[in-house]
Amino acid sequence: MITCPRCGTLVPPGVPVCPNCHQPIPQIGAGTAAGPNNPAQSATSGKMVPASGPAPVFSPPAAPVFSPPSTPAPTGPTCYLHPGDPAVARCAGCGRYICQDCCDAYGVSAGEYGGRQLCYDCTTQLVSNNVETLKRQRTTIILSLSLTGAGFLVGLIIGLVSGLGVLSILWALIGACFWMFIKDVGRTMVETLKSGLREGLVGAIVTFIVFSIVAIGKALVHAVIKIVTYTVHLIQTASFIASDTESLRRIHDYMEYTLTRAKYRGVDLETLMSQNSVLASNSFAIDVRTQGEAQAEQNFRNIFRTVNEHGEIITSFAT
């Protein structure tokens, strides 16, 4: 019998595993050294004698370790914003290298850089310029409307004092566009003098009357158009400023989203949003989680369409 080196149970020769503790049993004659707990048969006497040497220790084979394949680093120029991605173009604004994602994500469709590749920084600068232009235009509109309103009030008072009654509104409108009226009156006087030299006094009087009526008519029409146009644009401007400011925030969120995903490649979005405070309130990450990545990308593209529309309106108003 052979004694189990772990629990001491006597095991018949030839049984490979202890029936009690399942420890592998060293077999006599199989090259296993005898130990004090493993009686072995003496080669000279044939009697069972205590074996000498330490009992064998069973070591299970080591588990294989999986190493995921590493992504080879780009060998050429890389994106200034995403250093792990190869560059495919240079920004038309600053000349820095940008990757395919930046090429697809940023840029404008109108103006000096319309349809050209732009980086994140140059794109946000253009949108910021839109916001600043809108704010300046809002100040100009408020000032112009204030002067127009003051002229309207002065003209109305003059008409009422003159006893014109309802016709005082005509004087109010003339006052609202006072400088244009003065310019047209000056032109009327010049045409009257020319007519007087050519056709005499009667011709001069007729010319003065006709040009005065035209000047008053133009002033009235211009005053109405100006008040309506400026009022509408003032309302639009407030909306555009809020919209473009929100667009700047969403563009910044997209940039942060791409940087975070690149830094933690292989980590799912839910984990990042629960553990990363930057993405917890990130508008693009929220769109991806609630609407899917394709719809989130479409929402992001719509931002630039809106910004471009605002830019065209800004240019039109300035003109």
C-alpha positions in Angstrom: 0.0 0.0 0.0 1.1 3.6 -0.6 0.3 6.4 1.8 -1.3 9.6 0.3 1.2 12.4 0.9 -1.7 14.8 1.7 -4.2 13.0 3.9 -2.4 9.8 4.8 -4.9 7.4 3.3 -3.5 4.0 2.3 -3.9 3.6 -1.5 -3.2 0.3 -3.4 -0.3 0.5 -5.9 -1.4 1.4 -9.4 -4.2 3.8 -8.2 -3.1 7.2 -9.6 -5.4 9.5 -7.4 -6.2 9.3 -3.7 -9.9 8.4 -3.4 -10.2 10.6 -0.3 -8.6 13.9 -1.3 -7.9 13.4 -5.0 -4.2 14.1 -4.6 -2.1 12.5 -7.3 -0.3 9.4 -5.9 3.4 8.9 -6.8 3.9 5.3 -8.1 6.8 3.1 -7.1 9.0 2.4 -10.0 7.7 5.4 -12.0 10.8 7.5 -11.1 9.2 9.1 -8.0 11.6 9.5 -5.1 10.5 7.9 -1.9 9.7 10.1 1.1 9.0 9.7 4.8 5.2 9.7 4.1 5.5 7.4 1.1 6.6 3.9 2.0 8.5 2.3 -0.9 9.7 -1.3 -1.4 13.4 -1.9 -0.7 15.3 -3.1 -3.8 17.4 -5.5 -1.6 15.1 -6.9 1.0 11.7 -6.7 -0.7 10.3 -5.2 2.6 8.3 -2.0 2.8 10.6 0.7 4.1 10.0 4.4 4.5 11.0 6.3 1.4 13.4 9.2 1.7 13.0 12.7 0.1 10.2 15.4 0.0 6.8 14.5 -1.1 5.9 15.7 -4.6 3.8 18.8 -4.9 1.2 19.1 -7.6 1.2 22.3 -9.6 -1.6 22.9 -12.1 -0.6 24.3 -15.5 -0.7 28.2 -15.7 -3.7 29.7 -17.4 -2.9 31.4 -20.8 -2.8 35.2 -20.8 -4.5 37.0 -23.7 -2.9 40.1 -25.1 -5.1 42.1 -27.4 -3.5 43.2 -30.7 -2.0 46.7 -30.4 -2.9 49.3 -33.0 0.2 50.4 -34.8 1.0 54.1 -34.3 0.7 56.3 -37.4 4.0 56.8 -39.3 3.2 60.1 -41.0 1.7 63.4 -39.8 -1.0 63.1 -37.2 -4.0 65.2 -36.3 -3.2 68.1 -33.9 -6.4 67.3 -32.0 -6.3 63.5 -32.1 -2.6 62.5 -32.0 -3.5 58.9 -32.4 -5.1 59.4 -35.8 -3.3 60.0 -39.1 -3.8 63.4 -40.8 -5.6 63.5 -44.1 -5.6 67.2 -44.8 -4.5 70.6 -43.5 -6.8 73.3 -42.1 -7.5 76.0 -44.6 -7.5 78.6 -41.8 -4.4 77.8 -39.8 -2.6 75.1 -41.7 -2.6 72.5 -38.9 -2.9 68.8 -39.8 -6.4 67.3 -39.2 -7.8 63.7 -39.3 -10.7 62.4 -41.3 -13.1 62.8 -38.3 -12.2 66.5 -38.0 -12.6 67.0 -41.8 -16.1 65.4 -41.7 -17.2 67.2 -38.5 -16.0 70.8 -38.8 -16.3 73.5 -41.4 -18.7 76.0 -42.9 -20.5 76.1 -46.3 -20.4 79.9 -46.9 -18.0 82.8 -46.7 -14.3 82.9 -47.2 -13.8 79.3 -46.0 -17.0 77.8 -47.4 -16.6 74.2 -48.4 -13.0 74.0 -47.3 -11.4 71.8 -44.6 -11.3 73.5 -41.2 -10.1 72.5 -37.8 -12.0 72.7 -34.6 -10.4 75.9 -33.4 -10.9 77.8 -36.7 -14.5 76.6 -36.9 -15.4 77.8 -33.4 -13.6 81.1 -34.2 -15.9 81.7 -37.2 -19.0 80.8 -35.1 -17.8 83.1 -32.3 -17.3 85.9 -34.9 -20.9 85.4 -35.9 -22.1 85.8 -32.3 -20.0 89.0 -31.9 -21.3 90.4 -35.2 -24.8 89.7 -34.1 -24.3 91.5 -30.8 -22.8 94.6 -32.6 -25.7 94.6 -35.1 -28.2 94.4 -32.2 -26.6 97.5 -30.7 -26.8 99.3 -34.0 -30.4 98.3 -34.5 -31.4 99.4 -31.0 -29.7 102.8 -31.5 -31.3 103.3 -34.9 -34.7 102.3 -33.7 -34.3 104.7 -30.8 -33.5 107.6 -33.2 -36.3 106.6 -35.5 -38.7 106.5 -32.5 -37.5 109.9 -31.3 -38.0 111.4 -34.9 -41.4 109.8 -35.1 -42.4 111.4 -31.8 -41.1 114.8 -32.7 -42.9 114.7 -36.1 -46.1 113.7 -34.4 -45.9 116.6 -31.9 -45.2 119.1 -34.7 -48.2 117.8 -36.7 -50.5 118.0 -33.6 -49.3 121.5 -32.7 -49.9 122.6 -36.3 -53.5 121.4 -36.0 -53.2 118.7 -38.7 -55.1 116.2 -36.7 -55.0 112.7 -38.2 -52.5 114.0 -40.8 -50.0 114.4 -38.0 -49.1 110.8 -38.6 -47.6 111.8 -41.9 -45.3 114.2 -40.1 -44.5 111.5 -37.5 -43.4 109.2 -40.3 -41.4 112.0 -41.9 -39.7 112.6 -38.6 -39.0 108.9 -38.3 -36.9 109.1 -41.5 -35.8 112.7 -41.0 -32.3 112.4 -42.5 -33.5 110.7 -45.6 -36.2 113.3 -46.0 -33.7 116.2 -45.6 -31.4 114.5 -48.3 -34.4 114.2 -50.7 -35.4 117.8 -50.0 -31.8 118.9 -50.9 -32.1 117.0 -54.1 -35.5 118.7 -54.7 -34.0 122.1 -54.3 -31.1 121.3 -56.8 -33.6 120.1 -59.4 -35.8 123.2 -58.8 -32.9 125.5 -59.5 -32.0 123.6 -62.7 -35.6 123.7 -63.9 -35.9 127.4 -63.2 -32.8 128.1 -65.3 -34.2 126.0 -68.1 -38.0 126.6 -68.0 -38.5 129.7 -65.9 -40.5 130.3 -62.8 -43.5 128.2 -63.7 -41.3 125.2 -64.5 -39.4 125.7 -61.2 -42.6 125.7 -59.2 -43.9 122.6 -60.9 -40.6 120.8 -60.4 -40.5 121.8 -56.7 -44.0 120.5 -56.1 -43.4 117.2 -57.8 -40.1 116.5 -56.2 -41.4 117.5 -52.8 -44.3 115.0 -53.1 -41.8 112.4 -54.2 -39.5 113.2 -51.3 -42.4 112.9 -48.8 -43.6 109.7 -50.3 -40.2 108.1 -50.3 -39.7 109.2 -46.7 -43.0 107.7 -45.6 -42.3 104.4 -47.4 -38.7 104.2 -46.1 -39.8 105.0 -42.6 -42.4 102.1 -42.6 -39.9 99.7 -44.1 -37.2 100.6 -41.8 -39.3 100.3 -38.6 -40.7 96.9 -39.7 -37.3 95.6 -40.9 -35.4 96.7 -37.9 -38.0 95.4 -35.4 -38.1 92.0 -37.1 -34.3 91.8 -37.3 -34.0 92.8 -33.6 -36.2 89.9 -32.6 -34.3 87.5 -34.9 -30.9 88.7 -33.6 -31.8 87.8 -30.1 -32.8 84.3 -31.2 -29.7 84.0 -33.4 -27.3 84.9 -30.6 -28.9 82.3 -28.3 -28.8 79.7 -31.1 -25.2 80.3 -32.1 -24.1 80.4 -28.5 -25.7 77.0 -28.0 -24.1 75.8 -31.2 -20.7 76.7 -29.8 -21.4 74.6 -26.7 -22.5 71.6 -28.8 -19.4 71.8 -31.0 -17.2 71.9 -27.9 -19.1 68.9 -26.5 -18.4 66.9 -29.7 -14.7 67.7 -29.5 -14.6 66.5 -25.8 -16.6 63.4 -26.7 -14.1 62.4 -29.4 -11.1 63.0 -27.2 -12.6 61.0 -24.3 -13.5 58.1 -26.5 -10.0 58.1 -28.0 -8.4 58.2 -24.5 -10.6 55.3 -23.2 -10.7 53.0 -26.3 -12.7 49.9 -25.7 -14.7 51.3 -22.7 -18.4 51.4 -23.4 -20.3 54.7 -23.4 -22.5 53.9 -20.4 -19.4 53.3 -18.2 -17.8 56.5 -19.4 -20.9 58.5 -18.7 -21.4 57.0 -15.3 -17.8 57.5 -14.2 -16.6 60.4 -16.3 -18.0 63.8 -15.2 -17.1 65.4 -18.5 -19.4 63.1 -20.5 -22.2 62.9 -17.9 -23.7 66.1 -19.2 -22.2 66.0 -22.7 -24.9 66.9 -25.2 -23.4 64.7 -28.0 -23.0 61.7 -25.6 -26.6 62.1 -24.5 -27.8 62.1 -28.1 -25.8 58.9 -28.8 -27.2 57.1 -25.8 -30.8 58.2 -26.4 -31.1 58.5 -30.2 -28.2 56.4 -31.6 -24.9 57.5 -33.1 -26.3 58.0 -36.6 -29.0 60.4 -35.4 -26.5 62.2 -33.1 -24.2 62.7 -36.1 -27.1 64.2 -38.1 -28.0 66.5 -35.2 -24.5 67.7 -35.2 -24.4 68.4 -38.9 -27.6 70.4 -38.6 -25.8 72.8 -36.2 -23.6 74.0 -39.1 -26.5 74.4 -41.4 -28.2 76.7 -38.9 -25.0 78.7 -38.3 -24.5 79.1 -42.1 -28.1 80.4 -42.5 -27.5 82.9 -39.7 -24.3 84.1 -41.4 -26.1 84.8 -44.6 -28.8 86.8 -42.8 -26.1 88.7 -41.0 -24.4 89.6 -44.3 -27.7 90.5 -45.9 -28.6 92.9 -43.1 -25.2 94.5 -43.1 -25.5 95.1 -46.9 
